[in-house]
Amino acid sequence: MNVRALGLRGGVVEEVPASGAEGMAGTRPPQVRPRARWLWLAAVIGPGLMVMLADTDAGSVVTAAQSGARFGYRLLPLEVLLIPVLYLVMELTLRLGLTTGKGHAELIKERFGRGWAVFSVGVLLVTTVGALVTEFAGIAGVGSIVGLPPLLIVPGAALFLLLVVASGTYRRVEVIGICLGLFELAFLVAAVGAHPDPGTLTRSLWSGQPLGNSAYLALVAANVGAVVMPWMIFYQQAAILDKRLTVRDLRSARVNTAIGAVVTQVVMIAILVATGTSLFHHSSVSLDTVAQISNALTSSLGVEGGRIAFAMGVAGAALVAALVVSLGAAWAFAEVAGTSRSLNRTFRQEPLFYGVFSAAVVLSAVLVLTSASLVGLAIGVEILNALLLPIVLVFLIVLAWTALPAPYRLRRWERGVLVLVTAAVIGMGITLAVTAV
């Protein structure tokens, strides 16, 4: 008896024949050979890498910087442990998108009804506004480092994002976004330039943690909230469809996501190491803005090394994150409304999609000019993400149980690991966020 595995082409679900025992429900999915000409490209450039680069956004940057400055290398083990957690969640997201041919909000609407879909997009909206405000606040901070006033650099960045999306196709937007995100590698220069002690770094992996310290718990909650954000799931599931990937691309998409998970956490570790080496034990250092973090780093990295590396990293992180966050919201709104949505079509063809994107960018650029402290705002947003993360993960798990076609359903060990990891993340996020508040 043959079963047929679901495939996608151009956003339309089609059937791909599978024969023999490999296609039977409850077994491993049929081994479809990935398209050779896309394998390497998708492993380096793809939705997985872009969304992961956006994960290390301006808010995450200042959260990691504050973590290193306040507690040295104490939070380094957490950053390492979050790598498999990040991959597990995002791999499940791409599996859902590739096998169902639907975006995350659209799938929730189909399975649970319009009310739950609206609720999920409401959660997305809260995190989207908070994230976008921190991205533009980060850009404003970069402006203060290079001598440009917020009234010039923030509108300039907003106009740049609008032009990138309005003038390009999906592929062009993705390439530009990844190129911007790669500026985050400048943080590696800052970490190496700080000359951390290898022995101290190694000992930090098993050193005791100050669990009774409320400031420490607040930063743990912020780092948990920074690793998986609701807009990441909505973006990746929609982006792989707009890129017209199919189940044939599942293997390469997994490679892309794994590379991205490692890269984003390596960047977080680099920031933590740079500030932990340079600023730990300097309790008198004020870290209320990006410029103050950059200035503090110059004491050990020098003016050129500290200021330029930090400015480049924050600018790249903020811009790619602003793209991903606003596009994720635009795709989700259009999915709930039941309208078409694609970067490969024009504003006239997709008014709601482009309208939501533009409104999110412009509104956030306006709001950020009234923000006083990026560090406080960023940590608050990440704690909020930790509080809202359980809602998103529960939707993801239920969809994995009910929406994945039989050949691609979670195997028993995957279910066990996913439930344990999700329970741990939910418990830690809620407990630590409430304690911190």
N, C-alpha and C positions, 0 to 999 in steps of 0.2 A: 504494500500500500504506500502510495506517495503522498507527501504533504508538500505544501508550497510555502516558502519563506517570503516574507514581505520585503520588497525593495522600494526604492524611491528613484524617480528621475524627473527632474524639473519640478519637484514639489508634489508630484502625483504618485500615489501609491500604485505599484504594479506588482505582479507576481513573478517570482523567480523559481523555477522548478527545482525541487530537491528529490532525490531518489534514494531508496534503500534505507538501512537502519539509521544513517546519519540524519535523515530528515524527520525521524519520529519525534513526537512531542515528548518532552521530558529529558531528552538527550542533548548533547552539545549541538550548537548550530552548525549547519553545513559549512564546510571549509571552502569558502569562495575566494578565489585567487584575487588579491587586490590589483587594481590597475597599476601596472608597472610604471607608467609615465607619471602617475600622481604620487607614488609611494614616498619618494624622497622629498618632493615639494611639500606634501601634506605633513611630513614629519618635522619640517622646519617652519613652514608658513601655513597657518590654519586657524580656525576659530579657537581651538584649544590653547594655542600659544598666546593669541591676542587676549583672550579673556583672563589668562593667568598673569600676563604682564599688567593688565588693568587691575588685577587683584592687589598688586603692590601699589596702590594708589597713594595720593597725598596723605590721606588719613592714616593709612598703614605705615607710611614712611615716618610720620611724626610719632606714631605709637611705638614703633621699633626704636626710634631715637630716644624717646622718653624712657623706654624700658632699659636701654643700655646706660643712660645717664643716671637713672635712679638706682638700678640694682646690678649694674655691671653685666656679667655673663649669666646671671641666675636664670634668665628666661630662655637661654640658648637650647636646653633640652626640649622645651615646649615647641620651639620653632621646628626642630627636627622631627618630632613626633607628628606634627601637623601635615607633613608631606604626604604620607599614605592616606590620611583622612581626606585631604583635598582631592587627591586623585580618585579615590573611591566614589565620592559624591559626583564629581564632574564626569567620570566615565559612565556612570549610570545615566546621567543627563543626556550624554550624546547617544547612548544606546537607545533610550526612549525616542529621541528625535529621529534617528536613522531608521528605526523599525516601524514607527507609527506614521511618519510623515506629517507630524503635527508639532506646533510649538507648545511650550509648557502651559501657558494660559488656555490655549485652545483645547489641550488635552484635559485639563481640569474641568473646563466647561462641558466637554463631551461626557466625561465620566461622572461628574458630581453635580452638574447643573450650573446655570448662569450665576446664581447667587454666590456659590463658593468661588467661582472664577473672579467675580467682582471683588470678593473679599481678598483673594490672593493678590490681585493687582493693586488693591488698596495697601496691602503690606509692602508691595514693591514700590508704590508711590512714596511712602514714608521714607524708606531707605534710599530711594533715588534722590529725593530732595536733599537729604542729609549728605549723601555722597557727593553730589554735584557742588554743593556749597563748599565742602572741604577741598574739592579739586580746584575751584576758582580761587579759594583762599590761598591754596598752595601756589598757584600761578601769581597771585598778588605778592606773596612772599618772595618768589623768585625775582619779581620786578624790583622789590626793595633791595635785593642783593646786587643787581646789576644797575641800579640807579634809575629805574622806570617807575613812575607813579601808578598806583592801582587804576586810576581813571583812564589810563592809556593802555596798560597791558591786559587788564581784564576784558574790556570790550574787544581789544584786538584778538585775544585768544578765542572769544566767543564767535567773532566773525570768521576766523580761520576754520573753526569746527563746522560752521554752517556751510562754508564754501567747499570744504572737503566732501561733505555728504551730498550737497546739491550738485556738484560737478562730476561725480564719479560713479562707477559701478561698484558692486559689492567687492569685487577683487581689488580694485584700486583703493577703496576705503580700508580694506584689511591690510594691504601692503603698507600704506601710510601709517596706519595705527601701530603695526608691529615695529616699523622703523622708529617711530616716536618712543615706543616702549623700550627699545634696546638702549636708549640713553640711560636707563636705570643701571646698566652695567658700570656706569661711572661710580656707583657706590662701592664696587669692588676695589676700585682705585683708592677710595677713601679708607676702606678697611685695611688694605695692605700698607698704606701710608701711615696708619696709626701705629704700626709695629706691635701688634698684640703678642703677648707671651704664650707660646704653644702649650706650655705646661699648665698654665692657668685656664686656658680654653678647655683642655682635656679634663681637668679636674671639675670643671663646671658641669659636666655631663652627669655627674652623680653626687654633686654637693647638696647639702641640705637646703630646703626652701623655706623662706619666712612666711609660712602659711597663716600666721596670726597677724600679719601686717595688712591693714585694709588697703593701703596704697598699692601694695604688691598684688593683692587680689583684684583690684580694679584694673591693673595692667594685664593680668592673666586673662580676665574677662575680655578686655579690649583686643588682645591678640587672638583669642578664640573667635571673637566677632569679626576679626579682620581676615580670617583664613577662607571662610565660605560666606559670601554675601548673597542675599536673595537675587539681586540683579544679574549675578553671574549665571545662575541657572536659566533664567528667562532668556538671557542673551545667547548663550551657547546653543540651546535647543532650537532657537529661531535661526541663528546664523548658519548652522550646518545645512539647514533647508534652503536658505537664500543662496548658499554656495552650490547647491544642487549636488550634495554628496549623497551616496546611497550606502546600503549595507555592504556593498563591495569595498567601501572605504573604511569599514569599521576598524580593521587592524591598524591602518596608518593613522586614523583619528585617535586611537588609543595611544600610539607612540607620541603623537603631537601633544596630547593632554599630559602624558607622563613627563615629557620634556618640560612643558610649561609649569607643572607642579614643582619640579625640582628647581627650575630657574627662579620662580617667584619667591620660594622660601630661602634660596641662597642669597637673593637680594635682601630679604628681611634680616637674615643672619649677618650679612655684611654691614648693614646699617647699625644693628645692635652691637656688633664688634667694634665698629669705628667709634661710636659714642661711648660704649662701655670702657674702651681703652683710654679715650681722650678726656671724658667728662666725669666718670665715676669717681666718687669721693670729693667732687667739687660741688657741694650742696648749695654754694652761694650763686652758682650759675643760673641765670633766668632763661627758661626755655618756653616762652609764650608765643613765639612766632618762628617761621621758617628762617628768617634772617638771623634771629638769635641763636638758633641751632647751628647755622652755618658759621657765624662769627665765633661761636665757642669751639668749633672744630679747627679753626685756623691756628689755635694755640699749638697744636701738635702737627697739623698737616701743612701749615703755611698758608698764606693768602691764596696763592694759585691753586694748590691742591685742595684745600678745604672748600673755599667759596665756589670755585668753578665746578668741581665734581658734584657738590651738593646741589647747586643750581641746576645743572644739566639733568641730574637724576630726578629731582622733584618735578621739573618741567615735563620731562618725558612721561613720568608716571601719571601726572595730573591730566595731561592731554589725552593719552590713550584711554585712561579710565573715564574721562568725560565722554569720549566717543562711545565706549561700551555701555556705560550706564544709561545715557540718553537713548541710544538705539534699542537697548533692552526694553526700556519703558515704552518706546514707540511701537515696537513689535507686539508687546503684550496688550496694549490698548487696542490695537487693530485686530488682534486675535479675538478678544472678548467681543468687540463690535461686529465681528464677522466680515470685515472688509479685507481686501487684498493688501499686501505689504511686501515691498521689495526695494532694495537699493538699486536694482537693475531697471527700475521704472521711474518716471518723472513725477514732479510735484502734482501736476494735473491729474495723473493717473492714480496717485496715492496721497490725496490731500490730508487724510487723518494721520497716516504714518508720519509724513514729513511735518505736519502741523504740531503733533505731540513732541517730536524731536526738537523742533525749533523753539517751542514754548519752554521746554525744560531747560535748554541752554540759556535762553535769554533771561528767564526768571531767576535762575541760579546766579548768573553773572550780576544781576541787579542786587540780589540778596546779600551776596558776599561782601559788597562794599560797606555793609553795616556790621560785619563781623569783627570782634575785637581780638579774640585769641584763637588762633588756629589749633594750638596744642590742646586746649580745653575742649574745643569744638570737635576735633578729630577723635579724641578718646571717648567723648560722649556718644558720637555717632557709632563707633565700633562697639561700645557697650550696648547700644540700642540694637545693633545687628545681632549681638549675642542673645538678646531677649527675643527677637523675632525669628532667629534661625530655627528653633524647634518647629514653628509652623511650616516653614518651607520644607524642612527635612521630612516631616510627617507626610506632607503631600507627595514628596518624591518617593518615599517608601511604598505608600499605598498604590501609587501609579505603577511602580515596578512590579508589585504583586498582581495587579489587575490588567494592565494595559500592554505589557510586553508580550509579543507573540510567543507561542510555546518554545520554538527552538532557541529563543534568546532570553528566556526567563532566568532568573537568578538560580544558580545551583545551591544545594543545601549549605555548603560551606560559605558561599557568598552571602546567603541570607543571615547566617549566624554572625559573620563578621560585621555586616552592615548594621544589624540590630544592636550589637554590642557597641560599635563605634558611635552610632547615632545616639544611643542611650547615654553614653559617656559624654558626648558633646552637648546634648541637651541638658543633662544634669549639671555639668560643669558651667555651661553658659548661664543657666537660670540662677544657680546657687551663687556663683561669683558675681554676676551682674546685680542681683538683689543685694548681696552683701556690700558690694561697692557703693551702690546707691544709698 
